[in-house]
Amino acid sequence: MKLGSLELSSPFILAPMESVSDCAYRRVCWDRGASLTWTEMIRARGLTRNNKSTFDLIDTFDPEVLTGVQLMVTNEKELIEALGKLEGSTQAHFKNIRAIDLNFGCPSPEIIRIGAGPALLKRKGKLETIFRALGEWKKSTTLPIGAVGVKIRLGLNRVEQEQKVYLPLVELANEHVDYLVIHARHARQGSSEKPTWSAIAEAKQRARIPLIGNGDIVTREDWERLSRETGADGALIARGAIRSPWVFRGLKGLGSGTPTSMEEIDAAETQYLSLATQYATKPKFLEWHREGFNRMRARFKGEAEKDSGVPANEHMS
């Protein structure tokens, strides 16, 4: 798949996830088949205010892992200023930023309350100025940006989804950016609710740029159905990658999407911890992933016990 000038090895992209998408874990997923990765969502306002903790989240230290920065913006002025901060920074690793994504899908009440994210989806005029500013910046930036794009939901709520506020945004994306990601839920829906893939199919009929689907894509069968039913060009993988970085292997049809041995889990954790030390990863990431690898072991052990018919309390001994 090609996004702008970026040639991706597969259609499967690691999503930006708060407290999850650190540099070390991005490498773990990259080595297991992710074709593009993202930092966690960065608040543009933090960049414009020179907030050190915000800048520290842009941990693009590994030049071998194709990585972009996802920004949360409220208007085009804030966007332009934040992009200027990235371009003017003396941080050498910012030269590894290969893509910029704008998030209009985060359902956080805090973000919606300030009029950002999904709260902007019905404001077509304002979004057009933001999309245009991003596209124009790409033409002149000195950073090696291969692609710029946006991520949206189907609306702020069910009413906006029924009004199909997402469809006019496809036309805007066609004019100004390189790709569009659609999370096929509205902002009031939880991850346990079924996504509306038919909305992706509607959007694909209007899209002249690559369209990436998001929502309940975990297995190779999920991907084949999404591709068949919607025509989506790629898939953004979030919860599946938290549960198992091998999900990308499974999506590519190269083996199991879950670990096949305890040794596989141990090796992945060792790799993660070594890289986390090298990159001085923040404690919030370390804590999350230590727990995550333990959950992987518990699931694997549970499946192994179920397959062998040995009760868990006996096998523990």
Buried (B, 14 or more C-beta within 10 A) or exposed (E): BEBBEBEBEBBBBBBBBEEBBBBBBBBBBBBBBBBBBBBBBBBBBBBBEEEEEBBEBBBBBBEEBBBBBBBBBBBBBBBBBBBBBBBEBEBEBBBBBBBBBBBBBBBBEEBBEEEBBBBBBBBEEBBBBBBBBBBBBBEEBEBEBBBBBBBBBBBBBEEBBEEBBBBBBBBBBBEBBBBBBBBBBBBBBEEEEEBBBEBBBBBBEBBEBBBBBBBBBBBBEBBEEBBEBBBBBBBBBBBBBBBBBBBBBBBBEBEEBBBEEEEBBEEBBEBBBEBBEEBEBBEEBBEBBBEBBEEBBEBBBEEEBEEEEEEEEEEEE
